[in-house]
Amino acid sequence: MLASLIILAFLVHTVLEWMDDHYPLLRRKLPSRQRLFSDIRALTSDLCFESWDALMIFMPQSFEPAPPQPETG
């Protein structure tokens, strides 16, 4: 059973690398697959995304630094 789940996980990762344009970008920014899926788990527990694509677009944007706010006062 465990071997089947490992093979299934490998298949999912491979299909994502082939079919999703955003997944390889996230893999380059995050040190490991475990970290990537941990971040996905954390985001989806707090936020609701319309689709997988919406999540994959949101995640790289979160790595970009926010533009500096002009000082007031």
Backbone torsions as a table, in degrees:
resi	resn	phi	psi	omega
1	MET	NA	-46.6	-179.4
2	LEU	-62.2	-41.9	179.1
3	ALA	-61.8	-39.2	178.4
4	SER	-63.9	-41.2	178.9
5	LEU	-67.1	-37.5	177.7
6	ILE	-65.1	-43.4	178.7
7	ILE	-64.8	-39.9	177.7
8	LEU	-63.4	-42.7	178.2
9	ALA	-62.9	-43.0	178.0
10	PHE	-61.0	-40.8	178.8
11	LEU	-63.1	-43.5	179.4
12	VAL	-62.1	-44.9	179.0
13	HIS	-61.9	-41.9	-179.5
14	THR	-64.9	-44.7	179.2
15	VAL	-63.5	-41.0	177.3
16	LEU	-60.9	-41.7	179.0
17	GLU	-63.7	-36.4	-178.6
18	TRP	-77.2	-40.1	-166.9
19	MET	-102.1	-24.5	-174.4
20	ASP	-106.2	123.9	-178.4
21	ASP	-71.9	-27.9	-176.3
22	HIS	-83.9	-28.0	-176.3
23	TYR	-59.2	-47.7	179.0
24	PRO	-61.3	-34.8	177.3
25	LEU	-62.0	-45.2	178.3
26	LEU	-65.2	-37.0	179.1
27	ARG	-64.1	-34.2	178.3
28	ARG	-72.5	-31.0	-177.7
29	LYS	-82.8	-27.4	-178.2
30	LEU	-105.4	143.7	-172.5
31	PRO	-69.2	-25.4	-176.5
32	SER	-152.1	160.9	175.4
33	ARG	-64.0	-35.6	179.1
34	GLN	-60.3	-43.4	178.8
35	ARG	-64.9	-42.5	179.1
36	LEU	-57.8	-51.7	-176.5
37	PHE	-73.9	-24.8	172.5
38	SER	-66.6	-42.4	177.5
39	ASP	-65.9	-40.4	177.2
40	ILE	-61.6	-43.9	179.3
41	ARG	-60.8	-43.3	-179.6
42	ALA	-65.7	-44.0	-179.7
43	LEU	-64.3	-44.6	-176.5
44	THR	-74.6	-15.0	175.3
45	SER	-79.3	-23.4	-178.1
46	ASP	-107.4	-29.6	-175.3
47	LEU	-120.4	152.6	177.6
48	CYS	-109.1	123.2	179.6
49	PHE	-107.9	144.3	-179.3
50	GLU	-66.7	-32.1	-176.6
51	SER	-159.1	173.2	175.9
52	TRP	-61.8	-40.6	179.5
53	ASP	-61.0	-40.8	179.0
54	ALA	-61.3	-40.5	177.3
55	LEU	-65.6	-44.4	-178.5
56	MET	-67.8	-26.4	175.8
57	ILE	-80.1	-36.9	-179.0
58	PHE	-66.8	-41.8	-173.6
59	MET	-61.6	-48.0	178.9
60	PRO	-64.9	-30.8	178.2
61	GLN	-65.3	-29.4	-179.9
62	SER	-71.9	-16.9	176.8
63	PHE	-82.1	-21.8	-179.3
64	GLU	-74.2	134.6	178.3
65	PRO	-67.7	143.8	178.1
66	ALA	-69.4	144.0	177.8
67	PRO	-64.2	145.1	-178.5
68	PRO	-64.7	140.5	178.1
69	GLN	-85.2	137.5	177.8
70	PRO	-66.8	142.4	-179.5
71	GLU	-76.8	136.5	177.4
72	THR	-118.8	153.4	173.4
73	GLY	109.4	NA	NA
